[in-house]
Amino acid sequence: MNDIFMNTYHRLPVTFTRGEGCWLFDTSGKKYLDFSSGIAVNLLGHNYPPLVKAVAEQAAKFFHVCNYYQSDTSASFAEKLVEAAAPAGIKKVFLSNSGAEANEGACKLARKYSLLKYGEGRHTIVTLKGSFHGRTITTLAATGQERFHRDFGPFTEGFVHISGGDIETLDKALDGKTVAGLLIEAVQGESGIVPQSEEFIAAAAKICAQRDILLMFDEIQCGLGRTGTFFAFEQYRDGDGNPLKADIVTLAKGLAGGIPAGAVLAGEKTCDVFTIGDHGSTFGGNPAAAAAGLVVLQTINTNAFLSEIKRKGEVFISKIKKLSKVKEVRGKGLMIAMDIEGEAWSVLERAAARAECGLLLLMAGTNTLRLLPPYVINDEEIEQGLAILDELLG
């Protein structure tokens, strides 16, 4: 079967047929405990009854309408999404169908804002080294990792990568005459779960506000409650100690609990920049995805639910620190990485190959394991999975 696919993924020899909660089952009926959530996508696990019900009910009505019109489900989803994001200064939303597409839209929005207000030449987007913003030609240009750039140039011009945490370099890079926006992940995922420092984010917010440079957060992996707050950047403050307000935020991955969905969220400065014909997405706001997204928002966006994510993350980290051959642990909420002695891929292979019960893990570099479990995981499953991991590392 694999011969029909292009050779783009280093796949493990496992084919799944069904899931239940934090568990997946392969063609032989063997079970696997999922510590990956499909890379932060299956926030509510597998076969989550309210999600299944909502998608089935929408499927019985219709799957899709074109953007000449509007569906009631998509309109409700957009309203609830803006409502959830309003504390961060969000006013309007554009619905897309992937994270890369959301980041493309964000860059277009930032450049048009700057063009309308300041004229040509102020179009550069500053991003951070170690960032990951997508795999299209433009979002690869935004991505600050050379390993993703090999063989695919030339890229869209107008992107500059700087080191996170370096406030002096940040100050120099954010040139008010040439820069339209700063696009950052409050917690970088693909480079090994790297939170930005409080000082760096505060300086970024202050400089952007002073120079009218748009403050843009990519929350595709770290957002939607993954770190214990609706947005990861909500755990930071601006230069005056106030809650952060964003000019643009991007979401995707878990936004619809497993169905492709993305979003560009716009704040006060940017919410009315796009006009008819400026942007579009055939599948953006798909009613089935919107139905699933409504369930996700209704489930995760409560203080009790988010507090549980923080608690479970603390349980994970406290137990991981006791495992053998773990050199360092990083993370917020259920977004965790550990640097280990030995190769991460070897651990992934052995975790999947265990005879009695497999364990699904992620990696982020040669010696780094990454955990992004479903939010519905319980303490017993955490204990069980980490016992397996301890066996593999030992």
N, C-alpha and C positions, 0 to 999 in steps of 0.2 A: 504493500500500500504506500509506503514512504517514497517509492520511486516516482510517484506521480507529482510529488511536491518539489518545488525548487529547494535547493540545498541552503536554506537560510537559517535553520535552527539546529542547535546541538541537542537533539531530542534524546530523552531517556526511553528505553524500550517498554513503555507502558501506554495502554489505550484504555480510557475510562468509558464506562457505559451509564453510570448513574451516580448521584450523590445524595447525601442526607446530612444536614447540619454541617459539622466540620469534617465530614468523612466523604471519601470518594471510593468507588468500587470499579475494578478493572474487568476485562472480558472473562477472566477466570473466577470472578467473585471475590478476589482478595481485596481487603480494605486498606485504606491509606488515611492517616490523620493529616489534615491539610493545614500546614503552617504558612501557606503562601497566598491564599485567596485569589489565585490566578493573577498574581502580582497586583495586589490591592484592589481587585475588582469585585470579588464576591464578598462584600462587606457583611452581608447577613447570612453567609454560608450557602449551602446548596439546598435546593428544593424548599426554600423558606415559604411556608403556606400562604401568607398574605401576598407575597410577590407573585407566586404562581396564580393565585386567584385573580389578582388585578390584571395581569397580562392576559389570562384566559378570557376574562370578561371584555377587555378591550379588543382582543382578537375576534370575538364573536360580533363586534360592531364593525370595525374596519381597521386595517393595518396602517394606512397611509393616505394623506391628502397632500397635494402640492401646495407650495407657499403662496399661491394666489389666494388661498383661503386659510382658515384656521380651524383647528379641532378644539373641542371643549376641554379635552384632557390635557393637551399641550398648554393651553392658556392657563389652566389651574396649576400645572406644574411650574410654569414660569412665574406665576404670582407667588407661590409658596417658596420658590428658590430665592427670589428677590427679598421676600419677607425674612427668610432665614439669614440672608447676607446683609440686611439693612444696618445692623449695628456697626458693620465695617464700612459704612458709607455708600453701599451699592444702591443704585436707582433702577437700572434696567438690565436686561439680559438678551444675548443672542444665543440661540441653541444650535449646537453643531453635533457631530457624531463621533468625534475622537479628540484626544488630547492634542495631537499635532495640529489638527484643524483649528482647535481653540486657540493655540498659541500663534498660528498664522493670523487668525482674526485679530488677536490682541496687538500684534505688531502692525497690522494695517491700521487699526484704530489709533494707535499711538502716533504713527507717522502722519495720518491725516489731521489729527488734532494739532500737531506742531506746524504742519504746512499752512493750515488755515490761520493760525495765530501769528506765526513768525516768518512764513515764507519758505522758500527752498533752502536746502543745505543743512537743516536741523532735523536729521532723520536717523541718526545713529541710535542703536539699542545696545545698552551695556548689560552684559550678563556675567556670571561668575564661572571661574574654572571649576571643573568637577560637576557642572550642571548637566541636566539632560532635559531637552525641551521637545524632542520628536525626531522623526526620521525623514521628513520631507527635505528638499534642498534648502528651504529657508530655515526650518527649525533645526536642521543640522548645523547651519551657520550660527544659530543662536546657542547651540550646545557647546559647552566649554570643555570638550574631551576630544583630543586628537585622534584617539582610536576609532571614533565613529566617522572621522572625516576622510580616511584613506580611500582612494579610488573614485571619489564621487564629485570632485571639484570640476569647474569652478562653482562657488557657492554665491548665494545672494549677498551682495556687499552691504556694509553698514552695520556690522556687529563687532563689538569689542569685548574681550573676556578679561576679567581681572580676578585677583585672588580675594576670596571672602575673608573678612576679618581685618583687612588692610585699609584702614580709614584714610590714610594719607593718599594711597593710590586711588581710592574711591573718589576723593575730593577732586583729584586731578582729572580723572576720567569723566566725571559728570560736568562736562563743559556746556554751559548754558547756551552757547552759540551753535553747537553741533549735535547735541544729544536730545532725543525725543523722550526716551524712557529708560528706566532701570528695571530689568526683568529678573527676579530672583525666586528661588525656592527657600522658604524659611527653614526647611529641613530637606537637604538633598537626599534623594533615595538611591539612585543608580550608582553613585560613587561611594556608597557604604554607610548610609544614614548619618549625615553630617549636619547637625543643627548650626545655624548661624549664631554668632554671639549677640547678646543683648546690646552691647555697645555699637556693634556694626550696624544692626538694624535701626537703632535710634539715630545714628549719624546719617544713614541713608535717607530716612524719612525727613530729617531736618534739611539736608542739602537739597533733596528733590522739591520740597515745599518752597524753599528760598528761591530756587532757580526755575520753578514751574516745569520741572522734569517729571514725567508721570511715574508714579510708584506702582509697579506691576508685580503681582505675586502669582507664580505658577504653583497652584495647589492641587495639581493633578494626582500626585501620589500621596502627599502629606495632608491633604484636606479632607473634608467630609467626616470629621471626627477621629481620624486615624491617630492623631497625637493627643486626643482627649479634649480638644475644643473644636468647634465647627470648622474654623480655619486654623492652621498651625500658626499663622502670623498673629493671631489674636493673643498669643502668649507673650508678645513683645509690646514695647511702648515706643512712642515717638520721642523726639528730642526733648520735649517738655514733660515727659512722663505720662502723657495721655494715651488712651487706647488708640491703636493704629487705625487710620482710614486709608483704604486703597483706592487708587484711580482705576485700576483694571485688575481683575482676578480671573484665572482660568481654572476650570474643573473638567474632569472626565473620569476615567477608570471606574470607580465604584458608584458613580452618580446614578446609574439605573440598576445597580445590584447585579450586573452581569450582561445586560443588554447594552450594545454600543451607544454612548451618549457623551456629549461634551457641552461646555458652556463658556461664553465670554461674559463676564459680569462687569458692568460699567458704573463708575462713580459719577459724582456731580459734574466734573470737568468733561467727561467723555460720553455721557449717556445719550447726547443728541448729536454727536459728530457724524455718524453714518447717516446717509440719506438713501432713498430708494435706488437700488441698483448697485450700491457700493459693495455689498457683500451678500453671500447666500450659501445655502447648503441643502442639497436635495433631501437628505435624510435627517437634517437637523430638526429637532422637535417631533420626531416620529411618535405617533400616539401610543404605541406599545411601550416604547422606552419611557415616555412621559408617565404612563400609568405605573411602571415600575419605580420611576424616580419619585413619584408621590409617596409610595410606600417607604422608600429609603429615607426621605426627609421626615416623614411623620414618625419614623421609628428612632432615628439616631439623634434628632435635634431636641433632646430634653436634657436637663441638668443631671438627672439620675442616670441616664444611659451613658452620657459622656463621662461622668464620674466613675462609672464601672470600667470604662476603657482605661482610664488612668490607673485605677486600682489593679486591673489585670496586668497592665504594663509593669507596674511595680513588682507584682508577683513574679512575672517572667524574669525581670532583670535581677532580682534578689537571688533567684534560683540559678540563673545562668552563671553568676559570679562564683558559684560553688562547683561548677563543672571543671573537669580536668582539661588541660591544654587550651583554655580560653585566656587569651592575653589581654583583651580589652572588650568592654561592652559599652555600646552607645545606644541612645534611643529616647523617644518620647511616646508615651501611650503604647499602642500596639504596632509600633514602627521601630524595630530593634535590629541591631547588627552586632556581630561578635567577630573579632579578629582571632584566628585560631592558629595553632601550630599544625602545619600541614596544608594540603591543598583542599580548597572548598569543594571543587567538583567531585573529588573522590568521595567526600562525605555524602554529597547528593546522590551519587550512584549507589552507594551502600545503603543509604536510607530508603531509597525506592526499592532496592532488591531484597530487603529483609523478608524472610519467608512468612513469618506469622502476621506481621502488620507493618506496612510501609509508612514512611514519614515523608511528606513533601516539603522541601526546603528551597530557598533561593540563595543565590550568591551575588556578591557585588565586589568583584576583584578576586585575584588568585587565592587569597587567604582569608576572605571575609564571607561569613554566612549572614543571610538576611532573613528575618522573620516578619511576615505581614499576615498574621492569622485573621480569620473572620472574627468580627466583634462578638458573635454569639458563643465563642469558645468558653467553656467552663473551667473551673479550677482543676477538676479531675483530669480533663483532657490536657491542660497545661502540664500537669504532673506527669501524665503518661508520655506525652511527646518529648519532654525534657529528659525523662528516664531513657528513652530510646537514643536521644542525642548523646547523652552521657556515655552510653554503651559504645556508640560509634566513635566518639572522640577518644575514649579510653583505649 
